[in-house]
């Protein structure tokens, strides 16, 4: 009899097993913590009120009565679910309205709504690319982009995060691969919170005959006068071929969208397997998203865009003044600095990051922890993020907590990295 390998062995022997066990024994596992109410600036979480600095609810719209009413209206009209794919019985007039309004907002010919943001990247990249093509990615791109590239079986070439010289060298190599070339970058990178240098990237794409796709998941509703993302901020919307965005950040719901030329969107509509073979998003999610998009189109939306950036700059400045090493803002060509709502605090060591998270959590502040492989080795960080609806008093309480925790933590565990 040949020897067989148990496919479950990897679940019982993986490299993180001992760390996971130790973190659980210490009640220091920073993941899968339980919310007991809505995601607001202050949340109910595991029996206590905690300041929420770990949400992507950038505009604070999950608590907006208009968004909740949009979800309720859709629920009452269409029921709890559609029980079918968009191809068959799963397309509502709400989907078509949402696609039309998203295309108008993003300034594209057409848009296609997916049930999740992950599926939007998977469905676009896995369909447009093929084995004869080359896809060029930033090493900091979101996992869903990487998954879509793998699904496509295109040749994958990566360059170091935001290194334009690396992108240029990679594009030179890609031109010798013989197929089509697609460059894919995040507009705002979800972990570091920095912005892709899109003006330089579009120039390189033009020079080497490559198409460009920008994932605006963390930029939509945040950057640009219309809140249309990094492409709008830099004035390069007409030079970006495809835009992707999610509804689970600024739009306070769940889903994703691909926006671009009508013929490309129509191709995805009939060829994208993640679009064709998954159930349509539930009506309440579509109704909430449509209400959020309409708020973003209004004067209220513009006020929220400004407020979230003001809060981001305030938190960034406060953490820096406390001596934390905070990822630097993105400097624009006109000399202004952009601090996105993602404000990471560099810690370095994985366990130090986990214990610092635990101390903050017990003191009433929730943040996210990023450890290897989500970040490079010895690059662990706390990912803090703000909402437009955080008031100054709440942010001040959070900063006071950071200061108190830092003093105690450093006396027990040694100094934390500080800004150079």
C-alpha positions as CSV (number, residue, x, y, z in Angstrom):
1,X,0.0,0.0,0.0
2,X,1.4,3.5,-0.9
3,X,1.9,5.9,2.0
4,X,-0.8,8.5,2.2
5,X,-0.5,12.0,3.7
6,X,-3.4,13.3,5.8
7,X,-4.6,16.5,4.3
8,X,-5.6,17.7,7.8
9,X,-2.0,17.5,9.0
10,X,-1.3,21.1,8.1
11,X,-4.1,22.2,10.5
12,X,-2.5,20.4,13.4
13,X,1.2,21.2,12.7
14,X,1.3,24.7,11.2
15,X,3.9,27.2,12.2
16,X,1.5,29.5,14.1
17,X,0.1,26.8,16.3
18,X,2.2,27.4,19.4
19,X,1.8,31.2,19.1
20,X,-1.9,30.8,18.8
21,X,-2.1,28.5,21.8
22,X,0.1,30.9,23.9
23,X,-2.0,34.0,22.9
24,X,-5.2,32.2,23.9
25,X,-3.8,31.2,27.3
26,X,-2.8,34.8,28.0
27,X,-6.1,36.1,26.7
28,X,-4.0,38.2,24.3
29,X,-5.5,37.0,21.0
30,X,-6.3,40.3,19.2
31,X,-8.5,38.7,16.6
32,X,-12.2,37.6,16.5
33,X,-13.2,39.9,19.4
34,X,-16.9,40.2,19.7
35,X,-18.9,43.3,19.1
36,X,-22.2,43.6,20.9
37,X,-23.7,46.7,19.1
38,X,-23.2,48.9,16.1
39,X,-19.8,50.1,14.9
40,X,-19.8,53.6,16.2
41,X,-16.9,55.8,17.5
42,X,-17.5,54.1,20.9
43,X,-18.7,50.5,20.8
44,X,-20.0,47.8,23.1
45,X,-17.4,45.1,23.0
46,X,-17.2,42.1,25.2
47,X,-19.1,43.6,28.1
48,X,-17.5,47.1,28.1
49,X,-17.6,50.4,26.2
50,X,-14.4,50.9,24.2
51,X,-13.2,53.6,21.8
52,X,-13.3,52.1,18.3
53,X,-10.0,52.9,16.5
54,X,-10.1,49.7,14.4
55,X,-12.9,50.1,12.0
56,X,-13.1,51.0,8.2
57,X,-16.3,52.9,8.8
58,X,-14.5,56.0,7.7
59,X,-17.5,58.3,7.2
60,X,-19.4,56.9,10.2
61,X,-22.4,56.0,8.1
62,X,-23.2,52.7,9.7
63,X,-25.1,54.7,12.3
64,X,-26.7,57.2,9.9
65,X,-30.5,57.1,9.9
66,X,-30.7,57.6,6.2
67,X,-28.5,54.6,5.5
68,X,-30.4,52.4,8.0
69,X,-33.7,53.5,6.4
70,X,-32.3,52.6,3.0
71,X,-31.6,49.1,4.3
72,X,-35.0,48.8,5.9
73,X,-36.9,50.0,2.8
74,X,-35.1,47.4,0.7
75,X,-35.7,44.7,3.3
76,X,-39.4,45.4,3.4
77,X,-39.8,45.6,-0.4
78,X,-37.6,42.7,-1.5
79,X,-37.4,40.5,1.6
80,X,-34.3,39.1,3.3
81,X,-32.5,37.6,0.3
82,X,-32.8,37.0,-3.5
83,X,-31.7,33.4,-3.5
84,X,-30.1,33.5,-6.9
85,X,-27.2,34.9,-8.9
86,X,-27.3,38.2,-10.7
87,X,-27.3,36.2,-14.0
88,X,-30.6,34.5,-13.1
89,X,-33.1,35.8,-10.7
90,X,-30.8,38.0,-8.6
91,X,-30.8,41.3,-10.3
92,X,-33.0,44.0,-8.8
93,X,-33.8,47.5,-10.0
94,X,-31.7,48.6,-7.0
95,X,-28.6,46.9,-8.5
96,X,-29.1,48.8,-11.7
97,X,-29.6,52.2,-9.9
98,X,-26.5,51.6,-7.8
99,X,-24.4,50.7,-10.8
100,X,-25.5,53.8,-12.6
101,X,-24.8,56.1,-9.7
102,X,-21.4,54.5,-9.0
103,X,-20.4,54.9,-12.6
104,X,-21.5,58.6,-12.5
105,X,-19.6,59.1,-9.2
106,X,-16.4,57.5,-10.5
107,X,-16.7,59.1,-13.9
108,X,-16.7,55.9,-15.9
109,X,-18.9,54.5,-18.7
110,X,-20.2,51.6,-16.6
111,X,-20.0,49.8,-13.3
112,X,-20.7,46.2,-12.1
113,X,-21.7,45.4,-8.6
114,X,-20.4,42.2,-6.9
115,X,-21.6,40.7,-3.6
116,X,-18.3,41.3,-1.8
117,X,-15.2,43.4,-2.5
118,X,-13.0,40.3,-2.5
119,X,-15.1,38.8,-5.3
120,X,-14.9,42.1,-7.3
121,X,-11.1,41.8,-7.4
122,X,-11.2,38.0,-7.9
123,X,-13.8,38.4,-10.6
124,X,-12.1,41.2,-12.6
125,X,-8.5,39.9,-12.5
126,X,-9.4,36.3,-12.9
127,X,-11.4,37.1,-16.0
128,X,-9.5,39.8,-17.8
129,X,-6.1,38.2,-17.3
130,X,-5.0,34.9,-18.8
131,X,-2.0,32.6,-18.8
132,X,-0.4,34.6,-21.7
133,X,-0.6,37.9,-19.8
134,X,1.6,39.5,-17.2
135,X,0.2,41.2,-14.1
136,X,2.4,43.7,-12.2
137,X,1.6,44.3,-8.5
138,X,2.8,46.4,-5.6
139,X,4.1,44.1,-2.8
140,X,1.7,45.9,-0.5
141,X,-1.4,45.2,-2.6
142,X,-4.4,43.7,-0.8
143,X,-4.7,39.9,-0.6
144,X,-7.8,39.9,-2.8
145,X,-5.7,41.3,-5.7
146,X,-3.1,38.6,-5.2
147,X,-5.9,35.9,-5.2
148,X,-7.3,37.3,-8.4
149,X,-3.9,37.2,-10.0
150,X,-3.4,33.6,-8.9
151,X,-6.8,32.6,-10.3
152,X,-6.0,34.1,-13.7
153,X,-2.7,32.1,-14.0
154,X,-1.1,35.1,-15.5
155,X,2.6,35.6,-15.0
156,X,2.9,37.5,-11.7
157,X,5.6,40.1,-11.3
158,X,5.9,42.2,-8.1
159,X,7.8,45.4,-7.2
160,X,8.7,46.7,-3.8
161,X,6.0,48.8,-2.2
162,X,5.7,52.2,-3.9
163,X,9.2,52.0,-5.4
164,X,8.9,53.6,-8.8
165,X,12.3,52.4,-10.0
166,X,11.3,48.9,-9.1
167,X,8.1,49.3,-11.1
168,X,10.0,50.6,-14.1
169,X,12.4,47.6,-14.0
170,X,9.5,45.2,-13.6
171,X,7.6,46.7,-16.6
172,X,10.8,46.4,-18.7
173,X,10.9,42.7,-17.9
174,X,7.1,42.4,-18.5
175,X,7.4,43.7,-22.1
176,X,9.6,40.7,-22.9
177,X,6.9,38.3,-21.6
178,X,5.0,38.6,-24.9
179,X,1.4,39.1,-23.6
180,X,-0.8,41.9,-22.3
181,X,0.3,43.8,-19.2
182,X,-1.9,45.0,-16.4
183,X,-0.5,47.0,-13.4
184,X,-2.7,46.8,-10.2
185,X,-2.2,49.0,-7.2
186,X,-4.1,50.1,-4.2
187,X,-5.1,53.8,-4.2
188,X,-4.7,53.8,-0.4
189,X,-2.8,50.8,1.1
190,X,-4.9,49.2,3.7
191,X,-2.2,48.5,6.3
192,X,0.2,51.4,5.9
193,X,-2.4,54.0,5.0
194,X,-0.1,55.6,2.4
195,X,-1.2,56.6,-1.1
196,X,0.1,55.2,-4.4
197,X,2.1,57.7,-6.5
198,X,-0.5,57.5,-9.3
199,X,0.8,60.3,-11.6
200,X,4.2,58.6,-11.9
201,X,2.5,55.2,-12.3
202,X,0.2,56.3,-15.1
203,X,3.2,57.7,-16.9
204,X,5.1,54.4,-16.6
205,X,2.1,52.5,-17.8
206,X,1.7,54.7,-20.8
207,X,5.4,54.4,-21.6
208,X,5.4,50.6,-21.5
209,X,1.9,50.0,-23.0
210,X,0.4,48.6,-19.9
211,X,-3.2,49.0,-18.6
212,X,-3.7,50.2,-15.0
213,X,-6.3,49.1,-12.4
214,X,-6.6,51.0,-9.1
215,X,-8.2,49.5,-6.0
216,X,-10.0,52.4,-4.4
217,X,-11.4,50.4,-1.4
218,X,-9.8,52.6,1.2
219,X,-9.8,55.8,-0.8
220,X,-13.4,56.0,-1.9
221,X,-15.3,58.5,0.3
222,X,-12.0,59.7,1.6
223,X,-9.9,61.4,-1.1
224,X,-10.7,63.9,-3.8
225,X,-13.2,66.7,-3.8
226,X,-16.0,64.3,-4.9
227,X,-14.6,61.6,-2.6
228,X,-14.0,59.5,-5.7
229,X,-10.6,58.2,-4.5
230,X,-6.9,58.5,-5.1
231,X,-7.4,58.7,-8.9
232,X,-9.5,61.8,-8.5
233,X,-7.1,63.3,-5.9
234,X,-4.2,63.1,-8.4
235,X,-6.4,64.2,-11.4
236,X,-5.6,61.0,-13.3
237,X,-9.1,59.4,-13.5
238,X,-9.1,59.6,-17.4
239,X,-5.8,57.6,-17.4
240,X,-6.8,54.8,-15.1
241,X,-8.4,52.0,-17.0
242,X,-10.3,50.2,-14.3
243,X,-11.4,51.2,-10.8
244,X,-12.4,48.9,-8.0
245,X,-14.0,49.8,-4.7
246,X,-15.8,48.2,-1.8
247,X,-18.9,49.0,0.1
248,X,-17.7,47.8,3.5
249,X,-15.6,50.9,4.3
250,X,-17.0,54.4,3.7
251,X,-20.3,53.1,2.3
252,X,-21.2,51.3,5.5
253,X,-22.4,48.1,3.9
254,X,-21.0,45.0,2.1
255,X,-20.2,44.5,-1.6
256,X,-17.8,45.6,-4.3
257,X,-17.8,47.3,-7.7
258,X,-15.6,47.3,-10.8
259,X,-16.0,50.5,-12.9
260,X,-14.5,51.2,-16.4
261,X,-15.2,51.0,-20.1
262,X,-18.7,49.7,-21.0
263,X,-17.3,46.9,-23.2
264,X,-15.0,45.6,-20.4
265,X,-17.8,45.7,-17.8
266,X,-20.1,43.9,-20.2
267,X,-17.4,41.2,-20.7
268,X,-17.2,40.7,-17.0
269,X,-21.0,40.6,-16.7
270,X,-21.1,37.5,-18.9
271,X,-17.7,35.9,-18.2
272,X,-16.7,36.5,-14.6
273,X,-17.2,33.3,-12.7
274,X,-17.2,34.9,-9.2
275,X,-19.9,37.2,-10.4
276,X,-22.0,34.5,-12.3
277,X,-21.8,31.8,-9.7
278,X,-22.5,33.5,-6.4
279,X,-25.7,34.7,-4.8
280,X,-26.6,38.3,-5.3
281,X,-26.0,40.6,-2.3
282,X,-28.9,40.8,0.1
283,X,-31.4,43.6,-0.6
284,X,-30.7,45.4,2.7
285,X,-27.0,45.7,1.8
286,X,-27.7,47.1,-1.6
287,X,-30.3,49.5,-0.2
288,X,-27.8,50.7,2.5
289,X,-25.1,51.2,-0.1
290,X,-27.3,53.2,-2.4
291,X,-28.3,55.5,0.4
292,X,-24.7,56.0,1.4
293,X,-23.7,56.8,-2.2
294,X,-26.4,59.5,-2.3
295,X,-25.1,61.0,1.0
296,X,-21.6,61.1,-0.5
297,X,-23.0,63.0,-3.5
298,X,-24.5,65.7,-1.2
299,X,-23.1,68.6,0.7
300,X,-23.2,66.4,3.8
301,X,-20.8,64.0,2.0
302,X,-18.3,66.7,1.3
303,X,-18.4,67.8,5.0
304,X,-17.8,64.1,6.0
305,X,-14.8,63.8,3.6
306,X,-13.2,66.9,5.2
307,X,-13.9,65.8,8.7
308,X,-12.4,62.3,8.4
309,X,-9.2,63.8,7.1
310,X,-9.1,66.4,9.9
311,X,-9.5,63.6,12.4
312,X,-6.8,61.5,10.8
313,X,-4.4,64.4,10.9
314,X,-5.3,65.1,14.5
315,X,-4.7,61.5,15.6
316,X,-1.5,61.3,13.6
317,X,-0.1,64.4,15.2
318,X,-1.2,63.4,18.7
319,X,0.4,59.9,18.4
320,X,3.6,61.4,17.0
321,X,3.8,63.9,19.8
322,X,3.5,61.1,22.3
323,X,6.7,59.5,20.9
324,X,5.1,56.7,18.8
325,X,6.6,55.9,15.5
326,X,3.8,56.7,13.1
327,X,4.0,56.0,9.3
328,X,4.8,59.3,7.6
329,X,2.1,61.2,5.6
330,X,2.1,61.1,1.8
331,X,3.6,64.3,0.3
332,X,1.8,65.6,-2.8
333,X,3.5,67.4,-5.6
334,X,2.3,70.8,-4.3
335,X,4.0,70.1,-1.0
336,X,0.9,69.3,1.1
337,X,0.7,66.2,3.2
338,X,-2.1,63.8,3.1
339,X,-2.9,61.7,6.2
340,X,-5.5,59.0,5.4
341,X,-7.8,57.6,8.0
342,X,-5.4,54.7,8.4
343,X,-2.8,55.7,11.0
344,X,-0.3,52.9,11.7
345,X,1.9,52.8,14.8
346,X,5.1,50.8,14.2
347,X,6.0,48.4,17.0
348,X,8.4,46.0,15.3
349,X,8.3,42.8,17.4
350,X,5.2,40.6,17.0
351,X,4.7,39.8,20.7
352,X,5.3,43.4,21.7
353,X,2.6,44.5,19.3
354,X,0.2,41.9,20.8
355,X,0.9,42.9,24.4
356,X,0.6,46.6,23.5
357,X,-2.8,45.8,21.9
358,X,-3.9,43.9,25.0
359,X,-2.9,46.8,27.3
360,X,-4.9,49.3,25.1
361,X,-7.8,47.0,24.9
362,X,-8.0,46.5,28.7
363,X,-7.8,50.3,29.0
364,X,-10.8,50.8,26.7
365,X,-9.3,51.4,23.2
366,X,-9.7,48.9,20.4
367,X,-7.1,48.9,17.5
368,X,-6.0,46.3,15.0
369,X,-2.8,44.3,15.1
370,X,-0.8,43.5,12.0
371,X,2.0,40.9,12.4
372,X,4.0,38.8,9.9
373,X,3.1,37.7,7.2
374,X,0.6,40.6,6.9
375,X,3.6,42.9,7.3
376,X,7.4,42.2,6.7
377,X,9.3,40.4,9.5
378,X,10.0,42.6,12.5
379,X,7.5,45.1,11.0
380,X,4.5,44.5,13.4
381,X,2.3,47.5,13.8
382,X,-0.9,48.7,15.4
383,X,-3.3,49.8,12.7
384,X,-5.4,52.7,14.1
385,X,-8.2,54.3,12.0
386,X,-10.6,57.1,12.5
387,X,-14.2,58.0,11.5
388,X,-15.6,61.3,10.5
389,X,-18.0,60.9,13.5
390,X,-15.3,60.7,16.1
391,X,-15.5,63.9,18.1
392,X,-12.4,65.7,19.5
393,X,-13.2,64.7,23.1
394,X,-13.2,61.0,22.1
395,X,-10.0,61.2,20.2
396,X,-8.4,63.1,23.2
397,X,-9.5,60.3,25.5
398,X,-7.9,57.8,23.2
399,X,-4.7,59.7,23.1
400,X,-4.6,60.0,26.9
401,X,-5.0,56.2,27.0
402,X,-2.2,55.7,24.6
403,X,0.1,57.9,26.7
404,X,-0.8,56.1,30.0
405,X,-0.4,52.7,28.4
406,X,3.0,53.7,26.8
407,X,4.4,54.7,30.1
408,X,3.5,51.5,31.8
409,X,4.3,49.3,28.9
410,X,7.8,50.7,28.4
411,X,8.6,50.3,32.1
412,X,7.8,46.6,31.7
413,X,8.8,45.7,28.2
414,X,11.4,48.3,27.1
415,X,11.2,51.2,24.8
416,X,8.9,51.3,21.7
417,X,10.2,52.5,18.4
418,X,10.0,56.3,18.0
419,X,9.9,58.6,15.0
420,X,13.4,59.5,13.6
